[in-house]
């Protein structure tokens, strides 16, 4: 592995550790969370929703209706 590649992998490791620390401590800003999400997406990391994983908990609290369900708009 070249010296440049080693540096890039090292930088990515540091960045991932920083995201983890900020998220676990509750100090992550919305832009931190978005950057962490993008890092996961860029590296092909995805999740499948099942009844027994945290993704299902997140989906259940999001304020989005299922497709095919009429949205209620209050004025």
HUURMO-V205248 format. One record per run of one state. SS is the DSSP state (H for helix, E for strand, C for the rest). FROM is the first residue (numbers start at 1). TO is the last residue. Records with the same first field share a line. If there is no record, write none. Layout:
# HUURMO-V205248
SS=FROM-TO  FROM-TO
This chain:
# HUURMO-V205248
C=1-2  26-29  43-53  62-75
H=3-25  30-42  54-61
